[in-house]
Amino acid sequence: MNLLDFFRSRKEPSSASIARERLQILVASERKLRDQPDFMPALQRDILEVIRKYIPIEDDQVQVEMANQGDYSILELNITLPER
């Protein structure tokens, strides 16, 4: 009976492994934000204000990202528009 219980029970992840996984997510997020120019948060707020004059949207419906390709910087703007 003891041997069957061993195979039936699945160990849940330890709190240390869960904490490590969460920390890795936080560090990755911070690294992403660190690579952005200082003006990006203000630019995103301004873009949201302009869009909200015409369309009711939430903060999480707009993503602004900046990428560098060689000598060029590319500003990417993704907006999830509501259904009509």
N, C-alpha and C positions, 0 to 999 in steps of 0.2 A: 504494500500500500504506500509506503514511503517513497518508493521509486516512481510510482505513478504520479504522486503529488509533485515530484520534481519536474516531470515533463509537462504537467498541466499548468503550473504556475509560471507566469511570465513576469520577470522582474521589471518593475517600472524604473524609468531613468532616475538616477540619484539627483538630489537637489544641486549637487556640485556640477553635474553635467548640464543641467538646465540653466544654471547661473552662467556657466561658461559660454553656452550657446547664445544667451541673451547679451552677454558682454561683447561677443564677436559681432553681433548685429549692431550694437551701439557704436562700436569702434568703426565699423564699415560705414555707417551713416555719418559719423563725424568726419571721416576722411573725405567723403564725398562733398560735404559742406565746406571743408577746408580748402578744397581745390577751386571753389567758386570765387569770383571777384567780389569785393566788398559791396558793390552796388547791386548785386543780384536780389537781395531781399526787398530793397526799396523799389527796384524795377518791377518785381513781381507784384508788389502792392499796387503800384501805379497802373499796371496792366489790368489788374482785377477791378480797380475803380472805374476805368474806362469801359470795360466790358459790362460791368454792372449797370451802367447808364442805359444800356440797350437790352440786356438779357439778364434775368435773375439766375445767378450761379453761385455755387459754394466754393470755398477756398480750395478744396481738394479736387475740384474739376479742372484746375489749371496747373500745368507743370511747365516750368521754365528751366531750360538747361542750356549750358554753354559748353561747347566743345572746341578744341583747337585742332586744326588740320594744317600742318606746315606753318605757313605765314598768315593763315586766315583763322579768324574766330567765327564760329557758327552759333547763332542764337536759335534754339529750337523751342517753339511754343506749341504745346498740345492742350487743346481746350475740348472738354466733353460738353457738348451743347445739349440742353434738355430737349425732349420730344415736344413737338408742337401740340 
